[in-house]
Amino acid sequence: MTNNIIGYKKMKTIMVNGNSLAWEENMNIDVILQRKNYTFKMLIVKVNGNLVKKTEYSKTIVPPDADVQIIHLISGG
């Protein structure tokens, strides 16, 4: 028995804090934050180990298979 799948496309994903998220064309940091419901103001974001400035979130296109780390900063004393 052969397994012929015609037109099958593997879904592209990214990893966000160790969890898989479906990737889409032109996906940027703002889209990821919305999808993951991150609303905290003080965040550090890295894509494949590279720090992304908050002013660059909407301009930073995340490639498929990227490793995205989103870290909440907490202050206190």
C-alpha positions in Angstrom: 0.0 0.0 0.0 1.4 3.4 -1.0 0.7 6.6 0.8 0.2 9.2 -1.9 -0.9 12.6 -0.6 -1.5 15.0 -3.4 -1.3 18.7 -2.7 -0.2 18.2 0.9 1.7 21.2 2.3 3.4 21.0 5.7 2.1 23.9 7.9 4.9 26.3 8.7 5.3 27.2 12.3 7.4 29.3 14.7 8.3 28.6 18.3 7.2 31.2 20.8 8.6 30.6 24.3 8.9 26.9 23.5 5.3 26.5 22.1 4.5 26.1 18.4 2.5 28.8 16.7 1.2 28.7 13.1 3.3 31.0 10.9 1.8 33.2 8.2 3.3 35.4 5.5 4.4 38.9 6.7 4.0 37.9 10.3 5.6 40.5 12.6 6.1 40.9 16.3 2.9 42.9 16.8 0.9 40.0 15.2 2.5 37.4 17.5 1.8 39.5 20.6 -1.8 39.8 19.6 -2.1 36.1 18.9 -0.6 35.2 22.2 -2.6 37.9 24.1 0.5 39.6 25.5 -0.6 43.1 26.7 2.1 43.7 29.3 4.0 46.9 28.5 7.4 45.9 29.7 8.6 43.1 27.3 11.9 41.9 25.9 11.6 40.2 22.5 14.2 38.1 20.8 14.0 36.5 17.4 16.6 33.8 16.8 18.6 35.2 19.6 18.5 38.8 18.2 17.0 41.5 20.4 14.1 43.4 18.7 13.4 47.0 19.9 9.8 47.9 20.7 9.9 50.6 17.9 10.7 47.8 15.5 7.9 45.3 16.4 5.7 46.2 13.4 8.7 46.3 11.0 10.3 43.0 12.1 9.0 40.2 9.9 9.4 36.8 11.6 10.6 34.0 9.2 9.1 30.4 9.4 10.9 28.1 11.9 12.0 31.1 13.9 12.6 30.8 17.7 10.9 33.8 19.4 11.4 34.5 23.1 9.1 37.0 24.8 10.2 37.9 28.4 8.1 39.9 30.9 10.1 42.4 32.9 9.0 42.7 36.5 10.2 45.5 38.7 9.9 45.7 42.4 11.8 46.3 45.5 
